[in-house]
Structures are given as C-alpha cells and as structure tokens.
C-alpha cells in the first residue's frame, strides 16, 4: 500500500474548500485503487489537503497523472506549489474492516 500526503495553501476560506471537496467527492470515489482519503487541515501552517491510501504504487501514479489530480490547483485556488510526500505503508495495526467498525 502507498500513502500520499498532499498539503496546500489556498486563497479560499475553509467553508468554500469544504463545498468544493464535497462536490468532487463522487469523482474520488471512482478513483481506481484509492482505499481511503482523509481531508485534513493544519492551523499552524494554514494548509489544507488530503491524505490518501492507495492499494499500489501503480494506482497512486495513475491518480497523480489523472485530470482529477491535475485540476486541484485551479479547483482549490492554490497560492503556491503543494507539499507532496509519498510513503510506502509497511504494515497496518488494524485491518480495514476494523477501522470502519470503529468509525460507525
């Protein structure tokens, strides 16, 4: 599995960012190999973004080269290039089914 951390600063207010994210959520639901996406914000750095979990490097790369991924700067009105980190997930503490059961 692969983890993608994608953080950016925007000219938009939080409420506007959430509305845009909600509109784009269906498209993210169709991304092949995307296991989960967490929408995040960091008050200290004034960044927002996403933490993505993909089933493979190939799925992550396919997403990064997709129109959906490439449309983020315009959709969210970036003020500078995003901070992007890719990490390999070596193991998990809990299985997916357990995570969803806890969230309910």
Secondary structure, 3 states (H helix, E strand, C coil): CEEEEEEECECCCHHHHHHHHHHHHHHHHCCCCEEEEEEEEECCCCEEEEEEEECCHHHHHHHHCCHHHHCHHHHHCECCCCEEEEEECCCCCCCHHHHHHHHC
